[in-house]
């Protein structure tokens, strides 16, 4: 459904942009001598705003009023970027089409059109990537922001090149076979085709399923922590680091969504998982002489309970054959140590018979593979 909505948005946005350009050229009689200076900016603005608006409303489908209140700024930025890059694209295209320039640079019309389409695609990708900073708190991570910007810009530019080459090839094959009346529809059909492919590319490149998270639930209720990181109730036991936590000094490094300054696992916090690698769950601290340690440490559990192995598009749970009986998945205790592929919204619980941490005998996580915006 996400892909279809992006494709429809791309087609609609490109059509609106082309219609706006024709209104300026044909009805208002502006820029008749330089039509690309009107057409390219209108298409770039419409596509940039359309792609950003689609992402905003798909990520928060149940809060349209909030989207309108918070979305005006990124949409304005997208429109401004589309205008600037669209004007630049139109100017470059118009210059390359001038007869005097043709005498110096003998370039064919189709190559000029291909350059224009690629620049429009790049404009849409840059607008989508840059405005992501104002659309999610996840963009506060500089690495993630750079990755998103690069992915959007490269994917949009490449798919625009593919669309331009495919459409020019089709135009060449059908040259002379179509009635003259159909030639006036070449531009709107071409831009609609470009918009559809841009929508498809961005729906894949910006899909929120690229990252997984574990959200802490029952068992991790807030407890007043002492200055040494221990709960006030457990300070008399003089046990350092005896509280649910993530180990930040082990690879792969874990952190909480929108909070990289604490290691305490509390109810409602989401642990951001890496795109690939292995996460160990147990009770052994990461600062061991032999280098062994748990990335997620929970007091009272066996030293090693399970591993979570992450691959692009897939997450597997590997229970420890000696401890699988204390693991619960979707409300049922495991009866074997076979590997399990985790799905979005799966509940994983670990039972602690001793209740060593404030009497807690169960610690539950919810697994997410659609890393939804915490602001949503």
Beta strands, then each sheet from edge to edge (+ up, - down):
strand 1: 213-216
strand 2: 245-246
strand 3: 255-256
strand 4: 270-272
strand 5: 277-282
strand 6: 296-297
strand 7: 306-311
strand 8: 314-319
strand 9: 327-329
strand 10: 332-333
strand 11: 340-341
strand 12: 346-351
strand 13: 362-368
sheet 1: 3+ 4- 1+ 13- 12+ 9- 10+
sheet 2: 2+ 6- 5- 7+ 8- 11+
end
